[in-house]
Amino acid sequence: MARPAEKTTLYALIAAGAAAHATASAALTVRGLRPGADAVIFALSGGDAVSETDLAAFLGLGPPRLRGHLDRIVARGLVELIATGPELGPHARLTETGRDTAAILERHWDNADRNLRRALGKKSAKRLRKMLAKAATSLRR
């Protein structure tokens, strides 16, 4: 490597991602939840029961990985599994506690995003969003 890793764009992106992950995860860990549980909770926050198949497809998770998330958040009383639909297949929906938790997680996310935008400034925050989208596209190739 021609220059130290700390001086590369990829390193800066990874460091920023780790800091963002830690910030986003803070509200989860105090509630005994793991990263990824927020995505499941937010996906269910529409109110209707969602089939496990549809939920897995929406989140881009395989059934075993989704099952692990669901088992953990069901055990916490945030989600309930019900049999519904013509096939009486398993569907997930938030409990009242789950809806309260979703609101708390959403406020935490919004506050963290607002603080970041405030620190960067409106123009820089917009430019950063565009640059990150371009970087993500480039890295997927």
C-alpha positions in Angstrom: 0.0 0.0 0.0 1.5 3.3 -1.1 0.1 5.2 1.8 -1.1 4.4 5.3 -4.5 2.9 5.5 -5.7 5.7 7.8 -5.2 8.1 4.9 -7.4 6.2 2.4 -11.0 7.1 1.5 -12.1 3.6 2.3 -10.7 3.8 5.8 -12.5 7.1 6.4 -15.7 5.6 5.2 -15.3 2.5 7.4 -14.5 4.7 10.4 -17.6 6.9 9.7 -19.7 3.8 9.3 -18.5 2.4 12.6 -19.3 5.7 14.4 -22.8 5.8 12.8 -23.4 2.1 13.7 -22.4 2.8 17.4 -24.7 5.8 17.5 -27.6 4.0 15.9 -27.1 0.9 18.2 -27.0 2.9 21.4 -30.8 2.9 21.8 -30.9 -0.8 21.0 -28.3 -2.0 23.5 -29.9 -0.2 26.4 -33.1 -2.1 25.6 -31.2 -5.4 25.3 -31.7 -5.5 21.6 -29.1 -6.3 18.9 -28.4 -4.3 15.8 -30.9 -5.3 13.1 -33.8 -5.5 15.5 -34.5 -1.9 14.7 -35.0 -2.7 11.0 -37.5 -5.5 11.9 -39.3 -3.2 14.3 -39.5 -0.3 11.8 -40.7 -2.7 9.1 -43.5 -3.7 11.3 -44.4 -0.2 12.5 -47.0 0.2 9.7 -49.5 -1.5 12.0 -50.6 -4.5 9.9 -49.5 -8.0 10.5 -46.8 -9.0 8.0 -46.0 -12.6 6.9 -42.6 -13.8 7.7 -42.0 -14.4 4.0 -42.9 -10.8 3.1 -40.9 -9.4 6.0 -37.8 -11.4 5.0 -38.1 -10.2 1.4 -38.5 -6.6 2.5 -35.5 -6.7 4.8 -33.4 -8.7 2.4 -32.8 -11.4 5.0 -32.9 -15.2 4.7 -35.5 -17.0 6.8 -33.0 -18.3 9.3 -31.6 -14.8 10.0 -35.0 -13.3 10.2 -36.1 -16.1 12.6 -33.2 -15.2 14.9 -34.2 -11.6 15.0 -37.9 -12.4 15.5 -37.2 -14.9 18.3 -35.2 -12.4 20.2 -37.8 -9.5 19.9 -40.7 -11.8 20.5 -39.0 -12.9 23.7 -38.8 -9.2 24.7 -42.5 -8.8 24.2 -42.1 -6.4 21.3 -43.6 -8.5 18.6 -46.2 -11.2 18.5 -46.6 -14.0 16.0 -50.1 -14.8 14.9 -51.7 -17.1 12.4 -53.7 -15.2 9.8 -54.6 -15.2 6.2 -56.1 -18.0 4.1 -53.2 -20.4 4.9 -53.1 -19.3 8.6 -49.4 -18.8 8.1 -47.2 -17.0 10.7 -47.5 -13.3 10.6 -45.7 -10.8 12.8 -47.0 -7.6 14.3 -45.8 -5.2 17.0 -47.3 -5.3 20.5 -48.2 -2.1 22.3 -44.7 -2.3 23.9 -43.2 -2.8 20.5 -45.0 0.3 19.1 -43.7 2.3 22.1 -40.2 1.0 21.4 -40.5 1.8 17.7 -41.4 5.4 18.6 -38.4 5.7 21.0 -36.0 4.2 18.4 -37.4 6.6 15.7 -36.9 9.6 18.0 -33.3 8.4 18.8 -32.6 8.1 15.0 -34.1 11.5 14.2 -32.1 13.2 17.0 -28.9 11.6 15.9 -29.6 12.6 12.3 -30.5 16.1 13.3 -27.3 16.5 15.4 -25.2 15.2 12.4 -26.9 17.6 10.0 -26.4 20.5 12.5 -22.7 19.6 12.9 -22.1 19.4 9.1 -24.3 22.2 8.0 -27.3 21.9 5.6 -25.2 22.2 2.4 -22.5 19.8 3.5 -25.0 17.2 4.8 -26.8 17.2 1.4 -23.5 16.9 -0.4 -22.4 14.0 1.9 -25.7 12.1 1.3 -25.1 12.3 -2.4 -21.4 11.3 -2.1 -22.3 8.4 0.1 -24.9 7.1 -2.3 -22.4 7.4 -5.1 -19.7 5.6 -3.0 -22.2 2.8 -2.2 -23.0 2.3 -5.8 -19.3 2.3 -6.7 -18.5 -0.3 -4.1 -21.3 -2.6 -5.2 -19.7 -3.0 -8.6 
